Amino acid sequence: MNFLNKRIFIAGHTGMVGSAIWRLLEARGAEQLIGVASKDLDLRDQAEVAYFFKVQQPEIVIDAAAKVGGILANNTYPYEFLMDNLQIQNNLIDSAYKCNVERFLFLGSSCVYPKNAGQPIKEEYLLTGPLEPTNEGYAIAKIAGIKACEAIFHKTGRSFSSIMPSNLYGPFDNFDLKSSHVLPAMIRKFHDSKINGNQPVKLWGTGEPMREFLHVEDLADAVLFLLEKDVVYPLLNVGTGFDIPIKKLAVMVQSVVGHEGDILWDLSKPDGTSRKVMDVSKINSMGWNNRLSLIEGITQTYKWYLKNQHRIKHVEMGI
């Protein structure tokens, strides 16, 4: 599919994922990118979204818009994570369906799979067991989006599909300790402790769980790779296929940041799922593999963080 001359709407184009996809599309020569700020379009408003699609008439839609957060945020605001994400994705999918959008790519999350799914996690494991309770609301919303796209694909043959990335990180990540995911939270904690005399860093849980991490620029590369292909699988995992214990990740981040203090583990905090690594054999068989190693990605992300600390702190303060 020659998509670079199409009208491509990236929902969530200012976020970590959406901005990475936007930058790569620009670099590849995309001619008609469409993006709109949340202050100008509330994706939770069905009428606003429907009117936007009628006026803009996108031919391809990439849904990278979502309310996201780590264990603390998901556990504290389950209703908001469920309802906001349902409204956002349902409005985008329905408007795309009614406006005859030819290609819709829905970005989900590996948390849609059962808490105790077999490892590595295959796409077929969806809805085969209970979810991880700490982010159940977010996961249920994402599952609804997957099933909506799958229904359109099977009913009409139109190219509506979903990709499930593993844990993402990279430039423009969320480093707010109240709502961030594990890797950016570690970068922030180790950096803050480093500049305050290498104070000890306290991290959640036991450090024993295994997690897989994918740099957001690798995800963007996978998105463009899939836009060039016919939809064979309505649901595809995207990741590295390799996981790492959280304790080992902490040591790796500590080394990159240059923190020289102790690491303390708060055993009163939850670990979440014990292991989560994606089976990426389907997308690998199509010819795609990730490029950045974890240490390369963490180093690049920390360099970006150092250059953007002032902007990040102003955003957190609401300035």
C-alpha positions, 0 to 999 in steps of 0.5 A: 500500500502506497500510504505516504500520499494519503491523508493520515490522521494520527489521534494523540499525535503529541503524545509519546507514541503519536509523536514518534509515529508523526516524526517517522512519517515526516522523515519518510515523506508523508505529504498530508499528516493530520493532527489536532490538539486535545483543546481543539477536539475532545475525542470523548465527544462523539459529535465533535469527533464525527464532525471532525471526520466529516470535514477532514476526511482522513483515509488512514487513521492511527489511534495512538490516543489514550489515557495511560498511567502506571500501577498507581494511577490505574489502581487509583482511578479505574473508572476514569481509565475505563470510561475515558478510553472507551469513549476515545476509541469508540468515537474514533472507530465508529467515525472511521467506520461510517466515513469509509476510512480505508485503514485503521490501526488501533494501538493497544497494550500487552495488559489486555492479556490474562494475568496468568497467560502462558509465556511468551504471550500469543495473540490467541490468549486474549480473553482466556483468563482473568486480567491483572486487577491493578489495570483491569479498567484500562485493559477492558477498554482496550479489549473492546477496541480490539474486538470492534476493529476485528468485527469490522475487519471480518464483516467488511474486509476493510483494513481495521486491525490492532497491534499490542506493543509491550511496555513502551518507553522513549522520548516524550515519555511521562516522567511524573512519579504519580502516574508514570510507568516503571522505566521512566519512573526509574530514570526520574528517581535515580536522577533526582537521587543522584543530584541530591547526594546519591540518596537511596532509591526506593522502588516498588515490590520485590523486583522479581517480576519479568518485563519486556520493553520496546523503544517507541521509535521501534514501535513507530517503525513497526507501524509504518511497516504494517501500513505497507502490508495487507492485513493478514492478522487483525491482532498482532503483538509488537515487541522484542520477544525478550524480557528482563527482571525488574531488579536487573532493569533497575541496575541498568538504569542506575548505571546509565544515570550514574547514581551511586547510592543504594536501591531499596525495595518496598515489599508493601507495594504490589508487583503486578503480573509476575512475568510478561513477554510477548510472542512476536513470531507473527510480525517477525515472520512478516519481516519486522524486527526491533532495532534498538537494544535496551541499553541503547534505548535507555541511554538515548531516553536519559539523554533526552530527559536531561535536555528536556527537564525544564519543559517536563517540570513545567508541564507537571506544575501546569505552567 
